[in-house]
Amino acid sequence: MEQLFDQLCNSLFSQLAKDESLAISLQGESSLFNRINGAKIRQTGQVNDSDLSLDLVFNNRRATGSVTLTGEFEPDLEPVLDEIARLRREVKELPVDPFTVLPEGGQSSRTVLRGDLIDPEQGVEKLLVPMQGADISGILASGSIYRGNANSAGSKHWFSSDNFSLDYSLVNPQEKMVKATYAGSSWSQSDYEESLSLSIEKLQIMGQSSIKLEPGNYRTYIASAGVADLLNMFSWNGLSELSMQTGESAFLKMRNQGLQLSPLFSLAEDFSNGLVPRFNAQGEISAERIDLINRGQLKSCLVSSRSAKEYALESNFANEGEELRSAVMASGELPESMILQALGTGVYLSNLHYLNWSDVVGGRITGMTRYACFWVENGEITAPIENMRFDDSFYHFFGNNLEAVTAESHINPDVGTYGGRSLGMTQCPGILLSSFALTL
């Protein structure tokens, strides 16, 4: 696929007029999908899919389009040229965009991450044998994901990664569930079986009678998967510079009023693990690490080149959407083996669900507890809790109420497959809170 990308780039850039600028992005995958239900594979298939996005600029007018590729140069070139012709007709009719950023040259990169994926011939046995006796449903997606970007100014980038994710849920006869994800670039049968075993242990506890908590503030532990859900909200009316400038960011109080979070909380956009490409959809390369919040103090927002041009700022080469792509929250000192003892009596939340802003200005996030969530008494799990809605501000749970952060940090991959497998991820620890608001 990289060769095809190079061929298309060479052909398209050689045909541009002097006053035209073109940026090309390729997104694709070659993935094996296994859909599992009742610990049996119900559907399997191989997906080979790639799309080429085109961004044509002419006299500060901009038109965009895309073409689905077959993977062969000759059959793909004709529809791509047809799309370029359409963009040329369209762009002349569009109004001038004063904040269009022309592509720049001089940057190139190539990253190819090889993995050790599950063998499709042996996969059924490796996957299903440890599941027997459990009611489990999920999706295994395994294969190569690739991204390419090039522009007529001379920059070219290529990124490919072999990886997998098994996103699954276990269900007991009372229809209570435990959710987990086993993901990585090298399949380890022992790690997979350990993940499954821990989930089965949680499901056994879920078989006990649930208790219903009264609304109120509870001492709470939120596991890494739940923390990742909270951090993902920061990509929406959060750490975007455009959101700051338009008054829609939940972090305005930190910038305008000097509010701070807990010194235990630090968050960065960090590409050092190599799991996500550093180049954005415009072909610009971000710094390997961008400190966003350091020990509770707001240091930076995600600034796209478009926002930088509009508001006379310096870009840190975020995507135009200015969302988090590789968020990493700093770990702390609390060993995971000591979580229940440190919690004492309170609520243990494994997963959160259906998150939304309830008060953007106040930083309040609402959502539901979900799956393996428990009541803990004197350092021991005693019973699952019924699902409850929470509504609290990150100025509290990442602020004064943040009591401890676990020493262990976990990668929570974006397992979305809508329009293609995602590459994003959030790496974060669990958090112990002196108080967390459960509302109904």
TIKERO-645834 format. One record per residue (C-alpha): residue in one letter; x, y, z. Coordinates in steps of 0.1 Angstrom, whole numbers, plus 5000, padded with zeros to 4 digits. Example, Ala and Ser with C-alpha at 12.3 -4.5 7.8 and 13.67 -1.06 7.14 Angstrom:
<nodes>
A512349555078 S513749895071 
</nodes>
This chain:
<nodes>
M500050005000 E502950235007 Q504150184971 L500650274958 F500650584979 D504050694964 Q502850624929 L499650834933 C501651114949 N504151134921 S501351124895 L499151394911 F501751644921 S503351634887 Q500051754871 L499352054894 A499252404881 K501552664895 D498852834917 E497452504931 S498452334963 L497451984971 A497651775003 I496951405002 S496051175031 L495650795029 Q493850595056 G493550225055 E493749885070 S494049515064 S492249355093 L490849025104 F487549055123 N486048775145 R482648845161 I482148635192 N478848555209 G478348285235 A482048205234 K481648095198 I482748275166 R479548375148 Q481148575120 T484548615106 G485948815077 Q488948995063 V488649365056 N491049545032 D489949905029 S491650235021 D490550585013 L492450874998 S491551225009 L492351524987 D492651884999 L493052134970 V493852504976 F493552764949 N493853134955 N492953084992 R489952884983 R489752524995 A487952214983 T488151864997 G487151524985 S487951154988 V488150834968 T487950464979 L490950274966 T491249924952 G494949884960 E496049874924 F497650184907 E496050174873 P492450114884 D492850374912 L494450654892 E491450734870 P488850794897 V491450994917 L492051214886 D488351254881 E488051374917 I490851624912 A489051754882 R485851794902 L487651984930 R489152214904 R485752304891 E484352344926 V487152544942 K486752834918 E483152884930 L483952884967 P484453194988 V487953295000 D488953125033 P491053375052 F492453115076 T493552855050 V496952735058 L499052635028 P501052315031 E504752345039 G507552125028 G510752005043 Q509351735067 S509351365060 S508951055082 R508450685080 T507450455109 V506650085104 L505749895136 R505849525131 G503749305155 D503348945164 L499648895158 I497448595165 D497848335137 P494448305119 E495047925115 Q495547875152 G493448175164 V490247985169 E491747745194 K493848015212 L490848245214 L487948015223 V489447735245 P490047975275 M486448115270 Q484647785275 G482247785304 A481748165301 D479048355283 I481148605264 S480548835235 G482949065217 I485049155187 L488649065178 A490149305153 S493649215142 G495949335114 S497749635099 I496549995101 Y498250255079 R498350625074 G500050835047 N500251205042 A502051405015 N501751755000 S502851934969 A505352144989 G507551834993 S506551675027 K505751305029 H504951075059 W504150715063 F502950525094 S501850165097 S501249955127 D500449585133 N498049565163 F494949395177 S492149455202 L489849205218 D486949415232 Y484649175251 S481949155278 L481048855300 V477448815311 N475948605340 P472448455342 Q471148775359 E472348965328 K475049155348 M478149225329 V481949275331 K483749455303 A487349435294 T489749495265 Y492949295257 A494949485231 G498549525219 S500949465191 S502249125203 W499748855212 S500648685245 Q498448375253 S499348405290 D498448775292 Y495148705273 E494248425297 E495148635327 S492848915314 L490048675309 S490548515343 L490448845361 S487248935343 I485648595352 E486548655389 K484748995387 L481748825371 Q481548575400 I481248865424 M478549025401 G476448715408 Q475848835443 S472749045451 S473249405441 I472849695466 K471250025457 L473150325470 E471450645480 P472450955461 G475351135478 N479051185479 Y481150865482 R484750775487 T485550625453 Y488150445433 I487950475395 A489950225375 S492050315345 A489350245319 G486950485337 V489550745340 A490150715302 D486450785296 L486751105317 L489951225299 N488351165265 M485851435274 F488651685272 S488651645234 W485151795233 N484852155245 G488052095265 L491752145257 S491152285222 E492452635217 L489552715194 S487152625222 M489052855245 Q488953145220 T485253105214 G484353075251 E483252705249 S485952535268 A485452375302 F489052495311 L488252875309 K488452905347 M491952775346 R493053025320 N491053325330 Q490753285368 G493853095376 L492152785390 Q494352485394 L493752115397 S495551875421 P499351865420 L498851495415 F497251555381 S499451595350 L498351535314 A500351545282 E499951475245 D502751215243 F503751035211 S506850875226 N505250525227 G505050525189 L501550385188 V500050695171 P501650895142 R503051235152 F501951385119 N498451525116 A496051525088 Q497751835073 G501151655074 E502551865102 I504651695129 S503951765165 A506551765192 E507051425208 R505551555240 I503251855247 D502551925284 L498952035287 I498552025325 N501551995347 R500951925384 G497552085383 Q498552395363 L497352465327 K500352485305 S499052465270 C496152385248 L495952195215 V496552455188 S496052375151 S497752585124 R494352715114 S493552845150 A497052985152 K496553185120 E493153305131 Y494153415166 A497853505160 L499253225181 E501952965177 S500752625165 N501752295182 F500352115151 A497251955165 N494651825141 E492152085129 G489651935153 E492151995182 E491351665199 L493651455220 R495351185199 S497751025224 A496851135258 V499051025287 M498251105324 A501051075348 S501050785372 G501450825410 E502550615440 L499650405451 P500250035442 E497249865426 S497649585451 M496749835478 I493749995462 L491049825483 Q492949885515 A493450255506 L489750285496 G488550135529 T484850185526 G483350325494 V482750265457 Y484950085432 L484150185396 S485649975368 N483850145339 L481850455331 H479350505303 Y477250755283 L479351055294 N478351415286 W478951765298 S476251875323 D477852215329 V480752305306 V481652625324 G481752445357 G483552145343 R480751905353 I480551565336 T477651335339 G477350965330 M476550625343 T478450365363 R478550045343 Y479649685343 A481849575373 C481149845399 F481249735436 W480649845471 V483749805493 E483549765531 N486649785552 G488949705523 E486949415509 I484549395480 T481149295495 A478649335466 P477949485432 I476049815431 E473149895409 N473850135380 M473850495391 R474250835375 F477151045385 D477451425381 D480651585393 S483251845382 F486751755371 Y487752065392 H486751825421 F487751475410 F491051595394 G491251875420 N490851885458 N489151545459 L492051365442 E493651175470 A495950925452 V496950805418 T498050445411 A501650365403 E500550145374 S499350295342 H497450125314 I496850185277 N493250215268 P492950185230 D490250345209 V488550035197 G486150215174 T485650075139 Y483250325125 G484650405091 G487750205099 R489850095129 S491050375151 L494550445162 G493950675192 M494650575227 T494650705263 Q497250595288 C496350655324 P496350525359 G493450475383 I492450745408 L491350735444 L488951015454 S487951135488 S484551225474 F482551155441 A478951265435 L476450985427 T473251165419 L470450905412 
</nodes>
